[in-house]
Amino acid sequence: MKKIAGITGLCLALSVITVFWGCEKDQTQNDADYAWVRFIHSAASTGKIDFSYLSLDEGVYLTAVSDAEYGNQYGYFALIPEVRTFRVYLPGTDISVAEATLSLSLDQHYTIVATDLEVTINPSLITVEDTTETAPEGKAFVRFLHASADAPDLEIQKTDGTILATNLSRYQFSSYVEIEEGTYEFSVCSSETGGQLFLSDPLTLSSGNNFTVIISGSLGSLPGPVLNARLYQETNL
């Protein structure tokens, strides 16, 4: 069973980023008393979805995000740090299509990603801990996620040939790398052959901020969007 959670407070739109304060947040407590979770819809084969989490108080799944759209991120959400189960439902239904359990720690940031498994959504949500460090002035931190259902292991390069991530297997995050602030077109290549699969659209990495680039979509063997790279800023709350 799931219910729609009441979400209160600030809603800040930044590019494709929406930040909500609420869920289980007690306004009398400090921000450091919570764990922070964001959701990203990178399942190119799938339409709108609902992201939900198990309420420790009510024992039901509360909807954090309704009608999440491919390519967008939502969060961060403040949650009491405990072992949590997260689910994706078909919108407006009790049909669960993906799930993950994650142990949340105090004042840590986490990302939960819905991805593809061939022509449908991957039943296992991808989870990762985000850095809480801040990139130095003039620099940015960036990491990459391979979320394509049919692309080979990936190598990510700058146009000057500098390798930022290599042998990136499906559903794997790279480590963060420090990079000069600026606008980049990343060359996404096959790790095995070295051949370029595509060149990303220009992506701007601003000074002092942290970013995740997600490669999703299909090389052409599957329905839905073609292989693409999308940039997500990790907001510091």
Backbone as CSV, one residue per row, in Angstrom:
resi,resn,N_x,N_y,N_z,CA_x,CA_y,CA_z,C_x,C_y,C_z
1,MET,0.848,-1.193,0.000,0.000,0.000,0.000,0.882,1.241,0.000
2,LYS,0.439,2.263,-0.709,1.193,3.512,-0.696,0.249,4.684,-0.540
3,LYS,0.806,5.764,-0.018,0.058,6.998,0.184,0.902,8.149,-0.333
4,ILE,0.254,9.262,-0.634,0.985,10.457,-1.052,1.427,11.216,0.182
5,ALA,2.721,11.480,0.269,3.265,12.189,1.428,2.970,13.671,1.312
6,GLY,2.736,14.303,2.471,2.611,15.757,2.490,3.980,16.379,2.440
7,ILE,4.221,17.260,1.497,5.524,17.886,1.337,5.351,19.375,1.553
8,THR,6.120,19.915,2.504,5.964,21.312,2.867,7.269,22.047,2.702
9,GLY,7.174,23.375,2.708,8.372,24.205,2.758,8.797,24.703,1.407
10,LEU,10.105,24.708,1.217,10.706,25.370,0.075,10.726,24.468,-1.142
11,CYS,10.375,25.013,-2.296,10.512,24.302,-3.567,11.367,25.170,-4.467
12,LEU,12.555,24.696,-4.781,13.506,25.487,-5.558,13.768,24.785,-6.873
13,ALA,13.459,25.416,-7.980,13.724,24.824,-9.292,15.057,25.347,-9.796
14,LEU,15.947,24.425,-10.140,17.254,24.795,-10.673,17.529,23.868,-11.842
15,SER,17.385,24.367,-13.065,17.482,23.534,-14.249,16.446,22.432,-14.132
16,VAL,16.903,21.137,-14.141,15.946,20.046,-13.961,15.890,19.620,-12.511
17,ILE,16.414,20.454,-11.610,16.500,20.086,-10.202,15.326,20.673,-9.445
18,THR,14.654,19.850,-8.663,13.620,20.331,-7.768,13.980,19.905,-6.365
19,VAL,14.010,20.860,-5.447,14.388,20.567,-4.073,13.171,20.712,-3.185
20,PHE,12.866,19.659,-2.419,11.752,19.700,-1.490,12.272,19.525,-0.074
21,TRP,11.779,20.347,0.831,12.023,20.139,2.249,10.760,19.511,2.808
22,GLY,10.914,18.420,3.509,9.693,17.837,4.067,9.800,16.358,4.262
23,CYS,8.784,15.628,3.790,8.637,14.205,4.026,8.507,13.966,5.512
24,GLU,9.608,13.627,6.211,9.523,13.357,7.636,10.199,14.448,8.449
25,LYS,10.507,15.545,7.816,11.302,16.576,8.475,10.511,17.269,9.577
26,ASP,11.074,17.277,10.771,10.513,17.991,11.916,11.187,19.355,11.967
27,GLN,10.422,20.416,11.815,11.012,21.747,11.707,11.728,22.180,12.985
28,THR,11.558,21.464,14.108,12.248,21.819,15.343,13.645,21.214,15.393
29,GLN,13.972,20.318,14.466,15.277,19.679,14.463,16.207,20.365,13.470
30,ASN,17.513,20.099,13.638,18.511,20.665,12.754,18.613,19.835,11.486
31,ASP,19.085,20.485,10.402,19.259,19.762,9.150,20.219,18.590,9.302
32,ALA,21.207,18.717,10.197,22.191,17.655,10.398,21.586,16.415,11.051
33,ASP,20.325,16.495,11.497,19.674,15.349,12.128,19.094,14.376,11.109
34,TYR,19.272,14.650,9.819,18.619,13.862,8.783,19.625,13.291,7.797
35,ALA,19.164,12.302,7.043,19.827,11.887,5.811,19.077,12.538,4.653
36,TRP,19.761,12.685,3.530,19.190,13.408,2.388,19.200,12.509,1.159
37,VAL,18.050,12.407,0.502,17.892,11.475,-0.618,17.305,12.209,-1.818
38,ARG,17.898,11.968,-2.988,17.293,12.470,-4.226,17.020,11.285,-5.152
39,PHE,16.094,11.498,-6.065,15.678,10.470,-7.015,15.914,10.980,-8.434
40,ILE,16.392,10.084,-9.314,16.598,10.431,-10.717,15.924,9.370,-11.584
41,HIS,15.131,9.822,-12.545,14.462,8.922,-13.488,15.331,8.823,-14.736
42,SER,16.058,7.693,-14.867,16.913,7.461,-16.031,16.519,6.196,-16.777
43,ALA,15.287,5.724,-16.569,14.781,4.546,-17.277,14.159,5.004,-18.592
44,ALA,14.958,4.981,-19.653,14.526,5.549,-20.931,13.347,4.799,-21.537
45,SER,13.176,3.529,-21.153,12.098,2.712,-21.713,10.749,2.993,-21.070
46,THR,10.751,3.754,-19.995,9.579,3.863,-19.134,9.050,5.290,-19.108
47,GLY,7.728,5.413,-19.065,7.099,6.721,-18.962,7.177,7.262,-17.553
48,LYS,6.171,7.973,-17.132,6.164,8.566,-15.802,6.107,7.478,-14.726
49,ILE,6.742,7.760,-13.583,6.773,6.824,-12.457,6.601,7.595,-11.156
50,ASP,6.263,6.865,-10.099,6.187,7.429,-8.748,7.322,6.860,-7.910
51,PHE,8.091,7.721,-7.249,9.108,7.290,-6.292,8.496,7.311,-4.893
52,SER,8.670,6.220,-4.144,8.086,6.110,-2.806,9.112,5.567,-1.826
53,TYR,8.849,5.783,-0.541,9.709,5.249,0.513,8.832,4.698,1.629
54,LEU,9.378,3.728,2.369,8.631,3.102,3.453,8.646,4.011,4.673
55,SER,7.475,4.387,5.147,7.356,5.209,6.349,7.600,4.350,7.577
56,LEU,8.516,4.790,8.442,8.795,4.046,9.668,7.635,4.151,10.641
57,ASP,6.889,5.242,10.574,5.786,5.467,11.512,4.512,4.745,11.091
58,GLU,4.190,4.800,9.802,2.909,4.293,9.343,2.974,2.891,8.763
59,GLY,4.182,2.414,8.409,4.314,1.083,7.843,3.746,0.962,6.444
60,VAL,3.611,2.074,5.729,3.138,2.072,4.348,4.128,2.872,3.507
61,TYR,4.024,2.716,2.192,4.897,3.461,1.291,4.281,4.823,0.989
62,LEU,5.047,5.858,1.272,4.622,7.224,1.010,5.232,7.703,-0.305
63,THR,4.443,8.351,-1.109,4.912,8.845,-2.399,5.687,10.143,-2.207
64,ALA,6.976,10.089,-2.512,7.806,11.294,-2.446,7.671,12.119,-3.718
65,VAL,7.608,11.431,-4.874,7.514,12.110,-6.168,6.448,11.422,-7.002
66,SER,5.472,12.168,-7.444,4.447,11.645,-8.350,4.763,12.057,-9.783
67,ASP,4.528,11.136,-10.713,4.672,11.431,-12.144,6.060,11.947,-12.501
68,ALA,7.089,11.311,-11.928,8.465,11.664,-12.289,8.696,11.367,-13.766
69,GLU,9.381,12.261,-14.450,9.602,12.127,-15.880,11.058,11.780,-16.178
70,TYR,11.247,11.021,-17.264,12.584,10.621,-17.690,13.479,11.853,-17.872
71,GLY,14.683,11.738,-17.323,15.665,12.806,-17.466,15.678,13.809,-16.342
72,ASN,14.722,13.711,-15.420,14.635,14.687,-14.330,15.109,14.103,-13.006
73,GLN,15.573,14.992,-12.128,15.907,14.593,-10.764,15.029,15.353,-9.786
74,TYR,14.863,14.757,-8.598,13.952,15.296,-7.588,14.601,15.128,-6.220
75,GLY,14.709,16.210,-5.468,15.315,16.146,-4.153,16.384,17.220,-4.016
76,TYR,16.938,17.275,-2.813,16.997,16.198,-1.826,15.801,16.237,-0.849
77,PHE,15.440,15.022,-0.356,14.407,14.873,0.653,15.057,14.553,1.995
78,ALA,14.551,15.157,3.056,15.051,14.893,4.410,14.321,13.693,4.998
79,LEU,15.097,12.676,5.396,14.529,11.477,6.006,15.294,11.133,7.276
80,ILE,14.583,10.588,8.253,15.237,10.108,9.468,16.175,8.968,9.084
81,PRO,17.439,8.998,9.523,18.395,7.965,9.106,18.096,6.609,9.729
82,GLU,17.694,5.674,8.905,17.385,4.297,9.284,17.580,3.448,8.037
83,VAL,17.408,2.144,8.178,17.355,1.279,7.002,16.014,1.520,6.314
84,ARG,16.067,1.895,5.048,14.866,2.287,4.313,14.693,1.428,3.063
85,THR,13.450,1.126,2.745,13.139,0.515,1.462,12.468,1.560,0.581
86,PHE,12.953,1.652,-0.644,12.416,2.592,-1.628,11.816,1.797,-2.782
87,ARG,10.725,2.293,-3.319,10.055,1.617,-4.424,9.668,2.610,-5.518
88,VAL,9.589,2.061,-6.721,8.996,2.779,-7.848,7.684,2.097,-8.192
89,TYR,6.647,2.915,-8.323,5.324,2.423,-8.709,4.929,3.017,-10.055
90,LEU,4.121,2.269,-10.793,3.464,2.887,-11.936,2.582,4.005,-11.406
91,PRO,2.527,5.137,-12.086,1.886,6.320,-11.503,0.426,6.092,-11.137
92,GLY,0.103,6.491,-9.901,-1.269,6.431,-9.434,-1.790,5.039,-9.151
93,THR,-0.866,4.044,-9.049,-1.290,2.666,-8.801,-0.519,2.087,-7.623
94,ASP,-0.881,0.846,-7.246,-0.132,0.093,-6.248,0.750,-0.967,-6.904
95,ILE,1.079,-0.796,-8.173,1.911,-1.754,-8.906,3.371,-1.338,-8.772
96,SER,4.129,-2.099,-7.978,5.546,-1.809,-7.756,6.382,-2.451,-8.861
97,VAL,7.310,-1.677,-9.448,8.114,-2.183,-10.562,9.614,-2.149,-10.280
98,ALA,10.037,-1.517,-9.199,11.464,-1.463,-8.855,11.602,-1.172,-7.371
99,GLU,12.736,-1.625,-6.798,12.897,-1.514,-5.344,14.376,-1.526,-4.972
100,ALA,14.695,-0.931,-3.840,16.034,-1.013,-3.251,15.923,-0.728,-1.768
101,THR,16.801,-1.359,-0.991,16.894,-1.096,0.442,18.240,-0.445,0.716
102,LEU,18.223,0.618,1.498,19.418,1.427,1.716,19.495,1.832,3.173
103,SER,20.673,1.659,3.769,20.895,2.097,5.142,21.360,3.551,5.120
104,LEU,20.519,4.446,5.621,20.819,5.875,5.596,21.575,6.284,6.851
105,SER,22.601,7.098,6.677,23.403,7.589,7.794,23.161,9.076,8.007
106,LEU,23.421,9.504,9.219,23.178,10.881,9.627,23.951,11.869,8.754
107,ASP,23.238,12.880,8.234,23.823,13.995,7.498,24.597,13.552,6.256
108,GLN,24.188,12.430,5.654,24.776,11.975,4.402,23.778,12.193,3.266
109,HIS,24.303,12.284,2.051,23.482,12.497,0.858,23.531,11.241,-0.011
110,TYR,22.390,10.891,-0.583,22.278,9.671,-1.386,21.513,9.959,-2.671
111,THR,21.852,9.176,-3.709,21.132,9.240,-4.973,20.553,7.871,-5.288
112,ILE,19.281,7.853,-5.690,18.590,6.627,-6.091,18.130,6.817,-7.528
113,VAL,18.528,5.881,-8.408,18.291,6.046,-9.839,17.467,4.884,-10.382
114,ALA,16.419,5.213,-11.116,15.668,4.217,-11.881,16.319,4.084,-13.252
115,THR,16.629,2.836,-13.652,17.335,2.590,-14.907,16.585,1.537,-15.728
116,ASP,17.128,1.231,-16.899,16.517,0.251,-17.802,17.105,-1.137,-17.615
117,LEU,16.298,-2.144,-17.898,16.743,-3.525,-18.084,16.126,-3.985,-19.395
118,GLU,16.898,-3.859,-20.468,16.413,-4.124,-21.820,15.204,-3.236,-22.118
119,VAL,14.027,-3.830,-22.402,12.900,-3.019,-22.871,11.983,-2.569,-21.740
120,THR,12.404,-2.750,-20.506,11.566,-2.347,-19.385,12.437,-1.776,-18.272
121,ILE,11.808,-1.363,-17.182,12.553,-0.786,-16.071,13.314,-1.871,-15.317
122,ASN,14.502,-1.542,-14.856,15.299,-2.449,-14.029,14.610,-2.604,-12.674
123,PRO,14.286,-3.840,-12.240,13.600,-4.002,-10.953,14.443,-3.629,-9.745
124,SER,15.749,-3.451,-9.951,16.633,-3.031,-8.859,17.022,-1.567,-9.064
125,LEU,16.625,-0.718,-8.128,17.049,0.676,-8.179,18.546,0.765,-7.901
126,ILE,19.228,1.688,-8.551,20.657,1.896,-8.340,20.828,2.950,-7.249
127,THR,21.658,2.643,-6.250,21.853,3.570,-5.134,23.337,3.894,-4.977
128,VAL,23.624,5.105,-4.537,25.008,5.517,-4.330,25.033,6.646,-3.311
129,GLU,26.137,6.730,-2.563,26.328,7.840,-1.631,27.011,8.990,-2.355
130,ASP,26.525,10.195,-2.134,27.094,11.391,-2.756,28.158,12.002,-1.848
131,THR,29.103,12.688,-2.457,30.103,13.372,-1.650,29.489,14.585,-0.956
132,THR,29.980,14.870,0.232,29.572,16.093,0.934,30.682,17.142,0.881
133,GLU,31.777,16.818,0.192,32.851,17.787,0.007,32.451,18.814,-1.050
134,THR,33.037,19.979,-0.961,32.781,21.039,-1.927,34.009,21.223,-2.805
135,ALA,33.792,21.288,-4.093,34.909,21.489,-5.015,35.559,22.849,-4.769
136,PRO,36.882,22.940,-4.931,37.567,24.218,-4.713,37.177,25.270,-5.749
137,GLU,37.500,26.500,-5.448,37.206,27.616,-6.348,37.845,27.367,-7.714
138,GLY,37.050,27.557,-8.756,37.546,27.353,-10.109,37.490,25.920,-10.583
139,LYS,37.055,25.017,-9.712,36.987,23.591,-10.038,35.571,23.071,-9.810
140,ALA,35.316,21.882,-10.344,34.070,21.166,-10.076,34.410,19.697,-9.882
141,PHE,33.571,19.000,-9.131,33.657,17.549,-9.022,32.605,16.946,-9.949
142,VAL,32.995,15.910,-10.701,32.041,15.244,-11.585,32.290,13.741,-11.561
143,ARG,31.216,12.976,-11.638,31.298,11.520,-11.762,30.298,11.092,-12.836
144,PHE,30.382,9.821,-13.239,29.575,9.330,-14.350,28.889,8.023,-13.962
145,LEU,27.664,7.834,-14.480,26.923,6.587,-14.292,26.561,6.020,-15.652
146,HIS,26.856,4.725,-15.839,26.445,3.985,-17.035,25.061,3.418,-16.760
147,ALA,24.031,3.991,-17.388,22.652,3.558,-17.155,21.971,3.092,-18.438
148,SER,22.753,2.790,-19.465,22.174,2.313,-20.721,22.009,0.797,-20.687
149,ALA,20.900,0.312,-21.243,20.627,-1.128,-21.226,21.363,-1.890,-22.321
150,ASP,21.855,-1.195,-23.353,22.486,-1.943,-24.446,23.860,-1.414,-24.854
151,ALA,24.383,-0.417,-24.161,25.716,0.095,-24.484,26.786,-0.781,-23.835
152,PRO,27.966,-0.901,-24.470,29.063,-1.671,-23.868,29.675,-0.917,-22.698
153,ASP,30.716,-1.510,-22.089,31.463,-0.784,-21.066,31.968,0.530,-21.669
154,LEU,31.940,1.575,-20.856,32.170,2.915,-21.384,33.484,3.521,-20.906
155,GLU,34.029,4.380,-21.750,35.134,5.260,-21.383,34.685,6.690,-21.687
156,ILE,34.900,7.579,-20.733,34.492,8.973,-20.887,35.742,9.833,-21.015
157,GLN,35.793,10.637,-22.069,36.953,11.480,-22.321,36.531,12.932,-22.531
158,LYS,37.461,13.838,-22.213,37.346,15.211,-22.696,37.741,15.221,-24.168
159,THR,37.398,16.293,-24.868,37.706,16.340,-26.298,39.206,16.392,-26.573
160,ASP,40.015,16.716,-25.548,41.472,16.700,-25.732,42.067,15.320,-25.488
161,GLY,41.199,14.321,-25.225,41.656,12.957,-25.018,41.871,12.570,-23.571
162,THR,41.764,13.518,-22.643,41.904,13.204,-21.222,40.798,12.248,-20.789
163,ILE,41.192,11.131,-20.176,40.227,10.119,-19.746,39.726,10.461,-18.345
164,LEU,38.415,10.552,-18.190,37.798,10.864,-16.903,37.247,9.625,-16.214
165,ALA,36.863,8.624,-16.987,36.363,7.359,-16.437,36.573,6.291,-17.498
166,THR,36.896,5.071,-17.057,37.119,3.997,-18.017,36.622,2.678,-17.450
167,ASN,36.348,1.741,-18.369,35.818,0.420,-17.998,34.588,0.547,-17.099
168,LEU,33.728,1.489,-17.442,32.523,1.738,-16.661,31.450,0.762,-17.123
169,SER,31.153,-0.217,-16.274,30.175,-1.238,-16.643,28.760,-0.762,-16.355
170,ARG,27.795,-1.503,-16.874,26.393,-1.120,-16.719,26.026,-1.008,-15.249
171,TYR,25.334,0.061,-14.885,24.862,0.381,-13.542,25.996,0.774,-12.590
172,GLN,27.165,1.063,-13.126,28.308,1.436,-12.284,28.526,2.947,-12.307
173,PHE,28.780,3.507,-11.114,29.214,4.895,-10.975,30.737,4.949,-11.000
174,SER,31.292,5.966,-11.626,32.724,6.221,-11.503,32.992,6.967,-10.202
175,SER,34.256,7.099,-9.856,34.640,7.978,-8.755,34.525,9.431,-9.219
176,TYR,34.423,10.341,-8.251,34.458,11.762,-8.596,35.858,12.127,-9.101
177,VAL,35.896,12.999,-10.092,37.163,13.574,-10.536,37.044,15.092,-10.456
178,GLU,38.170,15.733,-10.192,38.207,17.198,-10.146,38.505,17.724,-11.539
179,ILE,37.759,18.729,-11.959,37.887,19.233,-13.319,37.766,20.755,-13.292
180,GLU,38.439,21.413,-14.231,38.319,22.870,-14.327,36.873,23.249,-14.648
181,GLU,36.406,24.335,-14.027,35.071,24.809,-14.391,35.038,25.133,-15.883
182,GLY,33.868,24.971,-16.479,33.754,25.273,-17.899,32.654,24.466,-18.549
183,THR,32.540,24.616,-19.850,31.545,23.890,-20.634,32.257,22.823,-21.456
184,TYR,31.769,21.594,-21.359,32.439,20.449,-21.969,31.487,19.669,-22.864
185,GLU,32.049,19.117,-23.931,31.388,18.072,-24.700,32.175,16.792,-24.429
186,PHE,31.565,15.856,-23.724,32.258,14.632,-23.351,32.131,13.596,-24.463
187,SER,33.254,12.960,-24.770,33.273,11.881,-25.747,32.999,10.568,-25.021
188,VAL,31.897,9.920,-25.368,31.509,8.651,-24.744,31.898,7.536,-25.700
189,CYS,32.827,6.685,-25.254,33.439,5.684,-26.124,33.241,4.278,-25.571
190,SER,33.439,3.294,-26.429,33.495,1.904,-25.997,34.853,1.643,-25.364
191,SER,34.854,1.107,-24.141,36.130,0.793,-23.483,36.884,-0.288,-24.240
192,GLU,36.155,-1.186,-24.887,36.795,-2.314,-25.568,37.464,-1.892,-26.866
193,THR,36.758,-1.131,-27.688,37.284,-0.784,-29.006,37.891,0.608,-29.069
194,GLY,37.513,1.475,-28.128,37.960,2.859,-28.170,37.159,3.728,-29.113
195,GLY,36.224,3.125,-29.836,35.417,3.882,-30.785,34.415,4.792,-30.087
196,GLN,34.225,5.975,-30.641,33.285,6.918,-30.045,31.852,6.488,-30.344
197,LEU,31.035,6.425,-29.295,29.618,6.111,-29.442,28.812,7.374,-29.713
198,PHE,29.139,8.448,-29.015,28.522,9.747,-29.288,29.293,10.831,-28.547
199,LEU,29.077,12.063,-28.966,29.629,13.237,-28.299,28.475,13.944,-27.604
200,SER,28.636,14.203,-26.316,27.540,14.802,-25.554,27.252,16.223,-26.017
201,ASP,26.056,16.685,-25.717,25.757,18.106,-25.863,26.646,18.897,-24.902
202,PRO,26.833,20.188,-25.128,27.636,20.983,-24.186,27.029,20.960,-22.784
203,LEU,27.861,20.649,-21.798,27.437,20.564,-20.398,28.310,21.514,-19.585
204,THR,27.678,22.379,-18.803,28.410,23.399,-18.055,28.594,22.977,-16.607
205,LEU,29.857,22.898,-16.179,30.218,22.558,-14.806,30.723,23.830,-14.132
206,SER,29.965,24.329,-13.174,30.283,25.605,-12.541,31.198,25.417,-11.335
207,SER,31.909,26.459,-11.007,32.907,26.438,-9.938,32.287,26.114,-8.583
208,GLY,32.989,25.257,-7.820,32.593,24.962,-6.451,31.421,24.019,-6.313
209,ASN,30.996,23.399,-7.410,29.826,22.530,-7.373,30.174,21.098,-7.755
210,ASN,29.256,20.189,-7.400,29.425,18.763,-7.664,28.351,18.306,-8.646
211,PHE,28.742,17.403,-9.548,27.832,16.995,-10.615,27.902,15.487,-10.850
212,THR,26.793,14.955,-11.357,26.734,13.588,-11.855,26.271,13.643,-13.303
213,VAL,26.977,12.934,-14.178,26.557,12.784,-15.571,26.069,11.356,-15.754
214,ILE,24.832,11.204,-16.228,24.252,9.877,-16.433,24.113,9.617,-17.924
215,ILE,24.705,8.492,-18.363,24.578,8.059,-19.752,23.464,7.023,-19.801
216,SER,22.398,7.336,-20.521,21.252,6.432,-20.616,20.726,6.453,-22.042
217,GLY,19.649,5.689,-22.278,19.128,5.568,-23.628,19.742,4.374,-24.341
218,SER,19.450,4.239,-25.616,19.813,3.042,-26.380,20.700,3.372,-27.572
219,LEU,21.544,2.404,-27.923,22.340,2.515,-29.141,21.483,2.355,-30.390
220,GLY,20.242,1.897,-30.201,19.337,1.732,-31.339,18.640,0.396,-31.366
221,SER,19.084,-0.548,-30.522,18.469,-1.875,-30.507,17.211,-1.923,-29.654
222,LEU,16.981,-0.888,-28.856,15.834,-0.857,-27.952,14.988,0.380,-28.239
223,PRO,13.696,0.320,-27.915,12.850,1.501,-28.117,13.191,2.603,-27.118
224,GLY,12.744,3.800,-27.418,12.972,4.910,-26.497,14.071,5.830,-26.976
225,PRO,14.492,6.773,-26.131,15.504,7.762,-26.515,16.834,7.116,-26.889
226,VAL,17.559,7.774,-27.784,18.889,7.305,-28.157,19.864,7.611,-27.025
227,LEU,21.043,6.997,-27.109,22.073,7.174,-26.092,22.360,8.662,-25.898
228,ASN,22.377,9.093,-24.630,22.554,10.511,-24.333,23.224,10.674,-22.979
229,ALA,23.722,11.866,-22.720,24.347,12.199,-21.431,23.623,13.394,-20.839
230,ARG,23.208,13.257,-19.583,22.507,14.349,-18.893,23.262,14.712,-17.620
231,LEU,23.273,16.001,-17.332,24.034,16.543,-16.212,23.098,16.883,-15.062
232,TYR,23.492,16.472,-13.847,22.697,16.737,-12.648,23.596,17.352,-11.581
233,GLN,23.215,18.529,-11.117,23.969,19.173,-10.041,23.523,18.620,-8.698
234,GLU,24.488,18.387,-7.816,24.202,17.913,-6.466,24.126,19.127,-5.554
235,THR,22.912,19.500,-5.193,22.725,20.687,-4.369,23.192,20.415,-2.956
236,ASN,23.843,21.396,-2.345,24.308,21.288,-0.959,23.310,21.983,-0.052
237,LEU,22.624,21.223,0.783,21.591,21.787,1.653,22.177,22.160,3.007
